[in-house]
Amino acid sequence: MESLRLIENWPVPTAAAAVVRADGTVAGSYGPAGHRFPLASVTKPLAAYAVLVAVEEGAVELDEQAGPEGATVRHLLAHTSGLAFDEHRAAAAPGTRRLYSNAGFEVLGDHIAKATDIPFAEYLRQAVLEPLGMASTDLPGSPAKDGVSTVADLVRFAAELQAPRLLAAETLAAATSVAFPGLGGVLPGYGHQRPNDWGLGFEIRDGKSPHWTGAASSPRTFGHFGQSGTFLWVDPEAGAACVALTDRAFGPWAIEVWPALTDAVLAELRA
């Protein structure tokens, strides 16, 4: 895809990107697809997927107690547990605010490890990475932010997010629909959004502005971006997903170039 050549002009040392159609075929890729990049918060959708597998396996339930008093697995996945951003302390009552929380995903990892008697990184490998053939991906630390992967591996995950094999279609549909509608909150890097809609581990685009996806992205678009200069989105209306990984920390450069890439990709897909 010609649109992916835009990453040549990004002010980053290394970048790679790919577009995956809903049928799993790669529409195009550019850059070193096998280069391993730190994912930062693009780790969260992978971790959330493992949690959802654990739910389907019966190891945990979405509405069982987890984290602060009154919070559940569902609250933790949807950033509504009330836990602070990077501290294991309650900053709000569960279900009242959208407080984006790394701590919440660390609590989730511990909860799954306890329920399954398998360390979370190993559970992620068995439940998601191995079945999808993501051999270059691992989690050496926090389920919130320490994943490492390649564009080639995330292409496999992006295909799974459009035609799930590891989860029931209705489970994925629920995870990529708004959980706890109407809650406001801060979208990191983009300020306060009302509503600040999220599913279960996935951010939902809806009508957010400003946003890291494109002006042409449909409201149903879901995904995640990471502070290491990484993103993954799926646009069901376009029937495609896009992965972009870099090795430069998120900042004004990304706010400028990411939407342009997304809009160019969507325009090329439509054409």
Summary of the structure (lengths in Angstrom):
residues: 271
radius of gyration: 17.1
end to end distance: 11.4
largest distance: 51.4
contacts: 982
relative contact order: 0.19
helix: 34%
strand: 20%
